[in-house]
């Protein structure tokens, strides 16, 4: 399907992180949504299945978008405008057009990318109402993750000197596949691995259910793992190996916790016994330990280098918190972090004046949007995640989809607290797809209209 093809292409040009490829991906995503709505205009309804919680999520997101536009509008009260414009006007000796945002020119591209990610979510939300389509999307994501993991391993084992078609200039000893940043690829690999594990867990749990005779469970399980399930087992193992070889401490920790969350939430929702849940966790930890021994030497070296200072990030966070206090209510402008950071760089000269990210998605968005709208934006996502959490325990079938969405959210949130992987469009697209599918499958599709 078109969405799967888009998601398969997105990681290739460096995770679509450059302005050109970010715009191309956003345009393609919005175009896909437009075609989807045009084709399905007679059958589509909002909200899907009449779930009013989605109306609130959409309203909060729309409010965020509206605020970004307000930040770059010159007709807002001058007392709201960023003081840097007054300084610039005095230095130049002529009036300059001012806005709330310190860099209004940077907002449109950032907003365009955000809207592209939202478009992916909406398409996944509607396509995911059909459990068969949802499963095909999940399978596609697992295959995509496997492809980029294999590519990354081949490059890593044969010289590690390429990122897509360009010479590798950063992290020469780390696996990063087609991504420039190893931490970002670590999250992408973690999401792909979670997809493969979810497919395995869903199938295996059916073989171990009370509906299958005890004597038939092991033969059925082995038949699946050596037959139809072999590709998902391979994707999980290869993806895990690639994740370990990134050497990203945050991505590996978040990936492990995401996997454990998937297992715990899913098995708990199925009302599995404590013995079954414990056995599943123990077997998973043993498997993970064996893989760390085989391909985690580089990760061990990275862990030994950790000095408890988050690699200097704690000092950056202190600066960002100071900046947030100065822009608490109105923000510095969406997409303006790099510009506003320069005003505070003198407080930590060892990092220089240029910093592209706050290394914390939560802090960066709070600085750019202001605290009130940042809360509104996070609330729009939290509503969707809450729907998934509710669906895991409410639904009797297909609960693996909302369980996976919860686990994926935990993964990107934990890593996003100390880094910025989810700001990469290719990673954001995968997460938006998983969240869209999870929300779609969080309620019964019996009431929804299918094409």
C-alpha positions as CSV (number, residue, x, y, z in Angstrom):
1,X,0.0,0.0,0.0
2,X,1.0,3.6,-0.6
3,X,1.7,4.4,3.1
4,X,4.0,1.4,3.5
5,X,6.0,2.5,0.4
6,X,6.3,6.0,1.8
7,X,7.5,4.7,5.1
8,X,10.0,2.4,3.4
9,X,11.5,5.3,1.4
10,X,11.6,7.8,4.2
11,X,14.7,6.4,6.0
12,X,16.8,6.2,2.9
13,X,17.8,9.9,2.4
14,X,19.4,10.2,5.9
15,X,16.1,9.6,7.7
16,X,14.7,12.6,5.7
17,X,16.4,14.9,8.2
18,X,17.7,17.5,5.7
19,X,15.4,20.4,4.8
20,X,15.0,19.1,1.2
21,X,14.0,15.5,2.1
22,X,11.9,16.6,5.1
23,X,9.9,18.8,2.8
24,X,9.6,16.1,0.2
25,X,8.4,13.6,2.8
26,X,5.9,16.1,4.2
27,X,4.5,17.0,0.8
28,X,4.2,13.3,-0.1
29,X,2.4,12.6,3.2
30,X,0.0,15.4,2.8
31,X,-0.6,14.4,-0.8
32,X,-1.3,10.8,0.2
33,X,-3.8,12.1,2.8
34,X,-5.5,14.3,0.2
35,X,-5.8,11.4,-2.3
36,X,-7.1,9.1,0.5
37,X,-9.8,11.6,1.6
38,X,-10.8,12.1,-2.1
39,X,-11.1,8.4,-2.8
40,X,-12.9,7.7,0.5
41,X,-15.0,10.9,0.7
42,X,-18.3,9.0,0.5
43,X,-17.6,6.5,3.3
44,X,-15.3,8.4,5.6
45,X,-16.6,9.8,8.9
46,X,-15.1,11.8,11.8
47,X,-14.3,10.7,14.3
48,X,-13.8,7.0,13.5
49,X,-16.3,4.9,15.4
50,X,-17.7,8.0,17.0
51,X,-15.0,8.3,19.6
52,X,-15.2,11.8,21.1
53,X,-11.8,11.5,22.7
54,X,-10.3,11.9,19.2
55,X,-12.2,15.2,18.8
56,X,-10.4,16.6,21.8
57,X,-7.0,15.3,20.5
58,X,-7.6,16.9,17.1
59,X,-8.7,20.1,18.8
60,X,-5.6,20.3,20.9
61,X,-3.4,19.6,17.9
62,X,-5.3,22.3,15.9
63,X,-4.8,24.8,18.7
64,X,-1.0,24.1,18.6
65,X,-0.9,24.7,14.9
66,X,-2.9,27.9,15.3
67,X,-0.5,29.1,18.0
68,X,2.5,28.5,15.8
69,X,0.9,30.8,13.2
70,X,0.2,33.4,15.9
71,X,3.9,33.3,16.8
72,X,5.0,34.4,13.4
73,X,2.2,36.9,12.8
74,X,3.5,40.5,12.9
75,X,0.1,42.0,13.9
76,X,0.1,40.6,17.5
77,X,0.6,43.1,20.4
78,X,4.1,44.5,20.3
79,X,4.5,43.7,24.0
80,X,4.3,40.1,23.1
81,X,7.1,40.3,20.5
82,X,10.5,38.9,21.2
83,X,12.9,41.5,22.7
84,X,15.6,40.6,20.3
85,X,13.7,42.5,17.6
86,X,13.9,45.7,19.6
87,X,17.6,45.2,20.0
88,X,18.0,44.6,16.3
89,X,16.0,47.7,15.5
90,X,18.1,49.9,17.8
91,X,21.3,48.4,16.3
92,X,20.3,49.0,12.7
93,X,18.7,52.4,13.5
94,X,15.6,51.5,11.5
95,X,12.3,49.8,12.4
96,X,12.1,46.1,11.8
97,X,9.1,43.9,11.5
98,X,8.8,41.9,14.8
99,X,7.0,38.8,16.0
100,X,6.7,36.6,19.0
101,X,9.1,34.2,17.3
102,X,12.7,35.1,17.2
103,X,12.9,33.3,13.9
104,X,9.6,33.4,12.0
105,X,11.3,32.2,8.8
106,X,12.1,28.8,10.5
107,X,8.5,28.0,11.6
108,X,6.9,27.2,8.2
109,X,9.3,24.3,7.4
110,X,9.0,22.9,10.9
111,X,5.2,23.2,10.8
112,X,5.1,21.6,7.4
113,X,7.0,18.6,8.7
114,X,4.7,18.3,11.7
115,X,1.6,18.4,9.5
116,X,3.1,15.7,7.3
117,X,3.6,13.5,10.3
118,X,0.0,14.2,11.4
119,X,-1.2,13.2,7.8
120,X,0.6,9.8,8.3
121,X,-1.2,9.4,11.6
122,X,-4.6,10.1,10.0
123,X,-4.1,7.7,7.1
124,X,-2.9,5.0,9.5
125,X,-5.9,5.7,11.8
126,X,-8.4,5.0,9.0
127,X,-6.6,2.2,7.3
128,X,-6.0,0.6,10.7
129,X,-9.7,0.2,11.4
130,X,-9.6,-3.0,9.4
131,X,-7.5,-5.5,11.4
132,X,-6.2,-7.2,8.3
133,X,-4.9,-3.9,6.9
134,X,-3.5,-3.0,10.4
135,X,-1.6,-6.3,10.5
136,X,-0.3,-5.8,6.9
137,X,1.0,-2.4,7.9
138,X,2.6,-3.8,11.0
139,X,4.2,-6.6,8.9
140,X,5.5,-3.9,6.4
141,X,7.1,-2.0,9.2
142,X,8.8,-5.1,10.5
143,X,10.2,-5.8,7.0
144,X,11.3,-2.2,6.6
145,X,13.1,-2.4,9.9
146,X,14.8,-5.7,8.9
147,X,15.9,-4.2,5.5
148,X,17.6,-1.2,7.1
149,X,19.1,-3.4,9.9
150,X,20.6,-5.7,7.3
151,X,21.9,-2.8,5.3
152,X,23.4,-1.3,8.4
153,X,25.1,-4.6,9.4
154,X,26.6,-5.1,6.0
155,X,28.0,-1.5,5.9
156,X,29.3,-1.9,9.5
157,X,31.0,-5.2,8.9
158,X,32.6,-4.2,5.6
159,X,34.1,-0.9,6.6
160,X,31.4,1.4,8.0
161,X,32.3,4.3,5.8
162,X,28.9,5.1,4.2
163,X,25.6,6.7,5.2
164,X,23.2,6.0,2.4
165,X,25.2,7.2,-0.6
166,X,27.4,9.7,1.3
167,X,30.6,9.3,3.1
168,X,30.2,8.8,6.8
169,X,31.6,11.8,8.8
170,X,30.1,11.1,12.3
171,X,30.2,8.1,14.6
172,X,32.7,6.2,12.6
173,X,32.7,3.2,14.9
174,X,28.9,2.9,15.3
175,X,26.2,1.3,13.2
176,X,23.8,4.0,12.0
177,X,22.4,2.4,8.7
178,X,21.2,5.3,6.5
179,X,20.9,7.7,9.4
180,X,23.5,10.3,10.3
181,X,22.9,10.0,14.0
182,X,23.4,6.6,15.7
183,X,21.0,7.5,18.5
184,X,18.3,8.2,15.9
185,X,18.8,5.0,14.1
186,X,18.8,3.2,17.4
187,X,15.2,4.4,18.0
188,X,14.2,3.5,14.4
189,X,15.7,0.0,14.9
190,X,14.0,-0.3,18.2
191,X,10.6,0.5,16.7
192,X,11.1,-2.0,13.9
193,X,12.2,-4.7,16.3
194,X,9.1,-4.0,18.5
195,X,6.9,-4.5,15.4
196,X,8.6,-7.9,14.8
197,X,8.3,-8.9,18.4
198,X,4.6,-7.8,18.5
199,X,3.9,-10.1,15.6
200,X,5.7,-13.0,17.3
201,X,4.0,-12.4,20.7
202,X,0.6,-12.2,19.1
203,X,1.0,-15.5,17.3
204,X,2.8,-17.3,20.1
205,X,0.2,-16.3,22.7
206,X,-2.5,-18.0,20.5
207,X,-0.5,-21.2,20.5
208,X,-0.2,-21.1,24.3
209,X,-3.8,-20.3,24.9
210,X,-6.3,-22.6,26.6
211,X,-8.0,-23.2,23.2
212,X,-4.9,-25.3,22.1
213,X,-4.4,-28.7,23.6
214,X,-1.4,-28.8,25.9
215,X,0.2,-31.7,23.9
216,X,-0.2,-29.6,20.6
217,X,1.3,-26.4,21.9
218,X,5.0,-27.0,21.5
219,X,4.7,-28.7,18.1
220,X,2.5,-25.8,16.8
221,X,4.9,-23.2,18.2
222,X,8.0,-24.8,16.6
223,X,6.1,-25.2,13.3
224,X,5.3,-21.5,13.4
225,X,8.8,-20.3,14.3
226,X,10.4,-22.4,11.5
227,X,7.7,-21.5,9.0
228,X,5.5,-18.4,8.8
229,X,7.0,-16.8,11.9
230,X,10.7,-17.3,10.8
231,X,10.8,-13.9,9.1
232,X,9.6,-12.1,12.2
233,X,12.0,-14.0,14.4
234,X,14.8,-13.1,12.0
235,X,13.7,-9.4,12.0
236,X,13.6,-9.3,15.8
237,X,17.1,-10.9,16.1
238,X,18.8,-8.8,13.4
239,X,17.1,-5.7,14.6
240,X,18.3,-6.3,18.1
241,X,21.8,-6.9,16.9
242,X,21.8,-3.7,14.9
243,X,20.4,-1.7,17.9
244,X,23.2,-3.0,20.1
245,X,25.9,-2.1,17.6
246,X,24.7,1.5,17.5
247,X,26.2,1.9,20.9
248,X,23.4,4.3,21.9
249,X,22.9,3.9,25.6
250,X,19.6,5.8,25.6
251,X,18.1,4.0,22.6
252,X,19.1,0.6,24.0
253,X,17.7,1.3,27.4
254,X,14.5,2.7,25.9
255,X,14.2,-0.3,23.6
256,X,14.6,-2.8,26.4
257,X,12.0,-1.0,28.5
258,X,9.7,-0.7,25.5
259,X,9.9,-4.4,24.9
260,X,9.3,-5.3,28.5
261,X,6.3,-2.9,28.5
262,X,4.9,-4.6,25.4
263,X,5.2,-8.0,27.0
264,X,3.8,-6.9,30.4
265,X,0.8,-4.9,29.0
266,X,-0.2,-7.5,26.5
267,X,0.1,-10.5,28.8
268,X,-1.6,-8.7,31.6
269,X,-4.5,-7.7,29.3
270,X,-4.9,-11.3,28.3
271,X,-5.1,-12.1,32.0
272,X,-2.2,-14.5,31.8
273,X,-1.1,-16.0,35.1
274,X,1.8,-14.5,37.0
275,X,3.7,-17.7,36.2
276,X,3.3,-17.2,32.4
277,X,4.2,-13.5,32.6
278,X,7.3,-14.2,34.7
279,X,8.4,-17.0,32.4
280,X,8.0,-14.7,29.4
281,X,10.1,-12.0,31.0
282,X,12.8,-14.4,32.1
283,X,13.1,-16.0,28.7
284,X,13.2,-12.6,27.1
285,X,15.9,-11.4,29.4
286,X,17.9,-14.5,28.8
287,X,17.6,-14.1,25.1
288,X,18.6,-10.4,25.4
289,X,21.6,-11.3,27.6
290,X,22.9,-13.8,25.1
291,X,22.6,-11.2,22.3
292,X,24.4,-8.6,24.4
293,X,27.2,-11.1,24.9
294,X,27.4,-11.7,21.1
295,X,27.1,-8.2,19.7
296,X,27.0,-5.8,22.6
297,X,30.8,-5.4,23.3
298,X,30.7,-1.9,21.7
299,X,27.7,-1.0,23.9
300,X,29.6,-2.2,27.0
301,X,32.5,0.1,26.1
302,X,30.1,3.0,25.8
303,X,28.5,2.2,29.2
304,X,32.0,2.2,30.8
305,X,32.6,5.7,29.4
306,X,29.4,7.1,31.0
307,X,30.4,9.5,33.6
308,X,27.0,10.3,35.1
309,X,26.8,13.7,33.4
310,X,24.6,12.7,30.5
311,X,27.6,13.6,28.2
312,X,27.4,17.3,29.1
313,X,23.7,17.4,28.5
314,X,23.0,18.4,32.1
315,X,24.7,21.8,31.4
316,X,22.7,22.3,28.2
317,X,19.5,21.5,30.1
318,X,20.4,24.2,32.7
319,X,20.7,26.7,29.9
320,X,17.4,25.6,28.3
321,X,15.6,25.8,31.6
322,X,16.8,29.4,32.0
323,X,15.6,30.2,28.5
324,X,12.3,28.5,29.2
325,X,11.8,30.8,32.3
326,X,12.4,33.8,30.0
327,X,9.9,32.5,27.4
328,X,7.5,30.7,29.7
329,X,4.1,31.8,28.4
330,X,4.6,32.7,24.7
331,X,7.6,30.6,23.7
332,X,10.5,31.7,21.5
333,X,8.8,30.4,18.3
334,X,8.3,27.0,16.8
335,X,11.5,25.8,15.1
336,X,13.6,28.6,16.7
337,X,15.7,26.6,19.2
338,X,19.0,27.1,17.3
339,X,18.5,30.8,17.2
340,X,17.4,31.4,20.7
341,X,20.2,29.2,22.1
342,X,22.8,31.6,20.8
343,X,21.4,34.2,23.2
344,X,22.4,31.9,26.1
345,X,25.5,30.2,24.7
346,X,27.8,32.5,26.6
347,X,26.7,30.8,29.8
348,X,28.4,27.6,28.6
349,X,31.1,28.7,26.2
350,X,32.6,25.2,26.0
351,X,29.7,24.1,23.7
352,X,30.1,27.0,21.3
353,X,27.3,29.2,19.9
354,X,25.7,26.6,17.7
355,X,23.4,24.0,19.1
356,X,20.9,22.4,16.8
357,X,18.9,20.6,19.5
358,X,18.2,20.8,23.2
359,X,18.8,17.0,23.4
360,X,15.4,16.8,25.0
361,X,12.2,16.9,23.0
362,X,10.1,18.0,26.0
363,X,12.4,20.9,27.0
364,X,12.8,22.0,23.4
365,X,9.1,22.1,22.6
366,X,8.4,23.9,25.9
367,X,10.9,26.6,25.0
368,X,9.6,27.0,21.5
369,X,5.9,26.8,22.1
370,X,5.7,28.2,25.7
371,X,4.5,26.1,28.6
372,X,0.7,26.4,28.0
373,X,0.8,25.3,24.4
374,X,3.4,22.7,25.0
375,X,1.1,21.1,27.5
376,X,-1.8,21.3,25.0
377,X,0.4,19.6,22.3
378,X,1.5,16.8,24.7
379,X,-2.1,16.4,25.8
380,X,-3.2,15.7,22.2
381,X,-0.7,12.8,22.0
382,X,-1.5,11.7,25.5
383,X,-5.2,11.3,24.7
384,X,-4.3,9.0,21.9
385,X,-1.9,7.0,24.0
386,X,-4.6,6.8,26.8
387,X,-7.1,5.5,24.2
388,X,-4.6,2.8,23.3
389,X,-4.0,1.9,27.0
390,X,-7.7,1.6,27.5
391,X,-8.1,-0.5,24.4
392,X,-5.5,-3.0,25.5
393,X,-7.6,-4.0,28.5
394,X,-11.0,-3.4,26.9
395,X,-10.7,-5.3,23.7
396,X,-10.9,-9.1,23.4
397,X,-9.2,-9.3,20.0
398,X,-6.4,-7.5,18.3
399,X,-5.2,-5.9,21.5
400,X,-1.6,-6.3,20.3
401,X,-2.0,-3.2,18.2
402,X,-2.8,-0.8,21.0
403,X,-0.3,-2.6,23.3
404,X,2.4,-2.0,20.6
405,X,1.4,1.7,20.4
406,X,1.9,2.1,24.2
407,X,5.3,0.4,24.1
408,X,6.4,2.5,21.1
409,X,5.3,5.7,22.9
410,X,7.3,4.6,25.9
411,X,10.4,4.0,23.7
412,X,10.3,7.4,21.9
413,X,9.4,9.3,25.1
414,X,12.2,7.8,27.2
415,X,14.8,8.5,24.5
416,X,13.2,11.8,23.7
417,X,13.7,12.9,27.3
418,X,17.5,12.9,26.7
419,X,17.7,13.2,22.9
420,X,15.8,14.1,19.8
421,X,15.3,10.9,17.6
422,X,11.5,11.4,17.2
423,X,12.2,14.8,15.6
424,X,13.7,12.9,12.6
425,X,10.8,12.7,10.1
426,X,11.4,9.0,9.2
427,X,11.2,8.0,12.9
428,X,8.3,10.3,13.5
429,X,6.5,8.7,10.6
430,X,6.9,5.2,12.0
431,X,5.7,6.3,15.4
432,X,2.7,8.1,14.0
433,X,1.8,5.0,12.0
434,X,2.0,2.8,15.1
435,X,0.0,5.3,17.2
436,X,-2.6,5.6,14.5
437,X,-3.1,1.8,14.2
438,X,-3.2,1.6,18.0
439,X,-5.9,4.2,18.3
440,X,-7.8,2.6,15.4
441,X,-7.8,-0.8,17.1
442,X,-8.4,0.5,20.6
443,X,-12.2,0.2,20.1
444,X,-14.2,-2.5,18.3
445,X,-14.6,-2.0,14.6
446,X,-18.1,-3.5,14.7
447,X,-19.6,0.0,14.8
448,X,-17.4,1.5,12.2
449,X,-18.3,1.7,8.6
450,X,-16.0,-0.3,6.3
451,X,-15.4,0.2,2.7
